[in-house]
Amino acid sequence: MFLVAACTQEKAADTPGATLGTAAPTTTTTDPYAAPNPIDVAYVNRVLAGLDAVLGDVVRLVVVSRTIPREAADRLTALYGTDASLNLRLDSLSRDVAFRLNDFKQQPGNPTTIVWDLISAGPSCVFARVTRDYSAVAASPSAEPAVQWIAVVPLDASRDPGRYNRTGWSFVYDGFEPGRVPPQVDPCAGR
Amino acid sequence: MRRALATGLAVVSLSAGPASAQIDVPPSRSTCGDSLTRTAIDCLGGGDGSGEFGGGGVPAGPGIVYVPYPRLVRGENGDQCVETGYYRAGSPVPSDVAPPEVPRADRVPGDDPFSIYYEEYPPCPAREGEQPQPRSPAEWAARFWEEVLLPAPMPYIAPGWAITGKLAYLETRGETTKAYRAETPFGPLVIDATGTYYVDWGDGEQSGPHSREGRPWPEGEITHDYVWARTYDITVTQRWVATWSVGGDRGTLRQLATSGTIDDFPAREIQAVVRTRPR
């Protein structure tokens, strides 16, 4: 509608007989999550930002409702590629809710995950050491960025019928082993 | 490692006790993750990820106390359900939350974190070989609600067929309210359920909600006008909502549904034929 109005105004300003533009501008859209070859750090950071946004949406739904509404659970299901990783996050959120979300900001933003080291990257799996900054979510300023490891694989569309996750990737590993060490087995091995 | 439960108590102690029931804890730890505020670390199979407890699972010892909390999980069938998790009292998270289990003298009625989940999700089914042990009034109510036999509509349209262009009166032949009672360790449980009808008339039209029973002509309010003479599959769905109360606790339960059908219901066409008698 805005474009139409702008064109109309431009035409009105023309003098009679003036030649108008001959071709309408074309718009090309590019998928920001189309994987480059080879997959690089910039791309993985872009994907992680998209996944962080989904997680931020979940946090905001939970903070507003003071529970885990079905939409939040569905968004989380779209974010995690395995039920084990999903349930780990659900457990953590459930306990946060039981504690009345005391440690959350009233208006939380997104966590921020940045690649520290791209350990392996391919079209079927990406494994990286990352830092995750929780300061936009946590009320306490002591929530410093934490080192952890992530592995993402192409999203199984059946886990995201609501199309909440537009990145095309989902976590199959998101965390660390006891003692905050990397997984002993490469989560991408065999993928 | 085994975790001991004290059914009906506010906390779960891992110190060995002869009166305690016991359940198995997954034997190994694996992936851990920070909570979203980085105030806690959660690990698959329990533990806090610090490595403090060596072999994994839930640490046990005299004086270690666990508090139950409702935990949403995605079950094996792909649906979300609510089970009971436990956090270690006092660490690593604040301990200013009242233990949610009853009966306990210092328990505040209505302070039941299980309630909010059962408005939307069912309780997880008990594991094979285990009996469910509800930890709160809300869990008792939710488990009972999943097991009650709700009335189902038995729809009928007299006299067994309809006439196109004339209203068909659907009789629901069900119940719109139902009360259930049960005894629980927390006191008498009362569930008041209310059903509302929704009708799929089989010709692409739907109607509802209908809060009253469908009745025959002329007082019935659930009616439909079929246009074409053919047969239709009519489905009547009754959506049930319910509230529960136990003593000073109360809450809402998730919606359930029952249904009834009329298969191959005929709508017939009647044509008027005017004859003139020859003189």
Interface residues (C-beta under 8 A of the other chain):
Chain A: L55 V59 R66 T67 I68 P69 R70 A73 T77 D83 A84 S85 L86 N87 L88 R89 L90 D91 S92 L93 S94 R95 D96 V97 A98 F99 R100 N102 D103 F104 P111 R132 Y134 V137 A138 A139 S140 S142 A143 E144 A146 Q148 Y173 D174 G175 F176 E177 P178 G179 R180 P183
Chain B: R29 S30 T31 C32 G33 D34 S35 L36 T37 R38 T39 A40 D42 C43 L44 G47 G49 S50 G51 G56 Y69 P70 R71 L72 V73 R74 Q80 G85 Y87 V93 P94 V97 P100 P113 I116 Y117 E119 E120 Y121
